[in-house]
Amino acid sequence: MSFRQLLHRVVLRAPKNIYCPTSAYRYSSTDSRRQQQQQNISHARKPDWNRAVSEAEKIVGYPTSFLSLRWLLSDEIANVALHLRKLVGSNHPLLKTAKGLLYNGKNNMQAWGLIVLLVSKAAGHTADIPDMEQDKAAGVLHSQRALAEVTEMMRTSHLLHKGMVNLQKVTEDAGDMMFGNKIALLSGDYLLSNSCSELAGLRNQELVELMSSVVRDLAEAEFVGPRDKQNNPLPAKPNAEKMEITQLTENGIEPMVVSDALGNPVAEWTLRNVLNAGSLLGKSCQGALKLAGHSIQLQEQGYKFGKHLALAWQACLDREPFIPGTTGSFSLVSAPVMFHIHENPEFYSEIEKGMERISDVDYELIRHAVQAGSSLEKTKVLQIEHSNAALDVLNQLPHSDARTALGNIIAAMQDL
């Protein structure tokens, strides 16, 4: 039995498709370059998500993003899948993570490695790259393909580690939860160690230093702002003073200053998601251009593209739980919630109910309050701003099928 078939059995009860209606997206800017980019998107029609990713995979010769990676076929990960079956019915968060990794859809980040390769192909490489290093059929370098795998391994490792449950008291019925924690910890460690080994094999000290700062950022993201006892993030109390977030747009390996951003919805949301996602995708794109021998200036543009794309992606995902008819819990540090409590500071008392247990929060009350206000529209504006920022960088690259594919992926996010 293949690993994919085994995982399908484990998560068979999960919903396969995520509801995300499609609609035409219009750019708010009249910039002629964006209009030209919009016209280049296939047949003047915005692609749906699966179609955009499928076409992009063909361009770089990169089959189904997550499930095709070499390390996923190893005996160690196959054994993890066998143990996952023991957790069915236990409600351990690791099962939810497994579902998100298996099923295609915008609720996961399976396409991150693909985006790194598309950026690599769109930018090309300098003339001094040896022929042995080039994958001429795909139009990327072998080292860039390895970096794309490192990116997905780091992302998956981070998601697995976040799926651990903080057991305050060990009771007789906590066996499944403890077992799930062990699987989440060991499988996450396995992927992280393999990513480090693969990264070291590229023999590029500057790239190792750059990607090491990503691991630091991912860890630091878990210590930003208040948390409940299960380490679920909670937004900080609203701060009336507006903060400029120029520090968050700078590229580099130095740690970010986090204290001043808390309480301001845009600054705090940006900070959390740069640390949690934007740093990884941005620095992976930057590293791919470094491997291709490009200038420092172009490498910085690669960082900005990846960072803004990750932020636009997150803003799109943040709006999904507030679609009319949806139910269930959602992230309390999503952009719509942060915007709402900043507009209505007295509403923060509802958030404080989750200090002991986040399950004590009345999610339906918050959902209806957000839907009735202007927070969703502000989140849409935030999404458009980062999408346009990513497109601005993309339009600096020469015309190619890879550039068009990246434009299709950006457009496919605009269907809410």
C-alpha angles and dihedrals in degrees: 000000000000122000091246092053090048093051090048089057091049096053098029093126094057122104107259101207129049114219108240113149118215126232137159116277123213123196115237092216124078092209107144094222092059090048090052090048089051091052091052093060107109115287091342089281125114110243123229117246100259092046093049092051093043093053091045092053090056091053095058097030089243111143124209101338110231105020096052098060116121095232092056090065094056122116091244095060092041087057090052089056090053091053092048089070089067090061096057107121095018096096091226111165090235089075091057089050090051091052091051091050094048105044121068115235144105092274090080136048102233091132097062095099088046091054091051090054093046091052088048093052095042092053096040121199139273122269095250095068109115117247091237090061094055126091093203095181092059097031095234136097123259089236091054090053089051090051090051089056091047089053093054093044092053092047093048092046090053092050092049093050091049088056094070119115120228102228106203093184127019108228134174093262093049093086096102092047092050090048091050090050091054092050092047092048098045097042091047091049090048093054093044093050091049091050090053091048092050091046092051089051090065089067096215113132095192091052092049090052091048095050091043088061087056091059089051091051092050090052093045090052088069092062101049116116130337122332137193121238091272089056092249109153121250126191119255121248112281116270117204093208114092114226128209110230101202090128089064093058094056121102122223147096097265116110118256125246106243108174098076094052097058115106097024109098100216096039095045094044091048093047094049094048097042088056094041100043118344094067092056097047094038096049092042090057089045091050092049090056090046090056089051091057097247125156124272089250093057091045089056090051088053090054092051092049094052093044095049092044091053091049093048089049092052093048088053091051092046091062096052098079089058097057108124110266097027121125139184135060127318139182113292090207093058116125097251092054093047092049091049097051090046089055092043108030091178088065089069088086087075089057092049090062086074096059091097098033125356088216088071090071117104098233095179091055090051092045094054092045092052092046091053094052137059097263096102092053091049090051090052089052089050090051092050092049093055093042090053091047089054091047091051089059093042092054090060090068122084119266112273142140089259091056091049090050091054089050089052091052091051091048092049089061092060097073098105 
